[in-house]
Amino acid sequence: MLLLHGFTEFCYGWREQVPALVDAGYQDLIPDRRGYNLSNGPGSVRAYQIDHLVADAAAVVASTGQLSAHVVGHDWGAAVADQLAEISL
């Protein structure tokens, strides 16, 4: 399961949901999205366009060797999740 945080948050925002998801059998991917928390920020605002954020999310899933994932997003992460659902991994 890919959990995408919202604007101004980072992966820690999912801390209360993770135990229940793990107990339900999900392997959770909870990346800090570009420029948040300890992740490197891109050099320009253009790098935050939704197509780049969607590509980042797809790359996280692909890095696991999986062909698909359940995706949950909060706030701006939900907008990314919605667009991710439109593409084929």
Secondary structure, DSSP 8 states (H G I E B T S, - for coil): -EEE--TT--GGGGTTTHHHHHHTT---B----TTSTTS---SSGGGGSHHHHHHHHHHHHHHTT-S---EEE-THHHHHHHHHHTS--
